[in-house]
Amino acid sequence: MQTKNPIFDDLAEMMTGAAGAVASAGEEMRTVIRSRADRMIVDMDLVSREEFDLVKEMAARALSESDKLREEIAALKQVATSKPKAKKPAARRPRKTSGVK
């Protein structure tokens, strides 16, 4: 035989309400914490992943271009040192003579 006891019904109803309140409080806490974390990240002036990847790609391109330019400079230096320039003889200046002989 099963009888309904109003005290147990009220207790069960109160526990269900408390569980709902705890769940709501948990969601509220999660929302507050996420909001504060987002605000802290904005205040820290962090970059997004997309911005980081873009700058990383730009740096890689700049490094590649720099390496190519270094190779060109080395090749030009090698060409410049392999062909020694012929020195022109110094032009002779006429001697200045004094008016007295």
Secondary structure, DSSP 8 states (H G I E B T S, - for coil): -----HHHHHHHHHHHHHHHHHHHHHHHHHHHHHHHHHHHHHHTT---HHHHHHHHHHHHHHHHHHHHHHHHHHHHHHHHHHS---------------S--
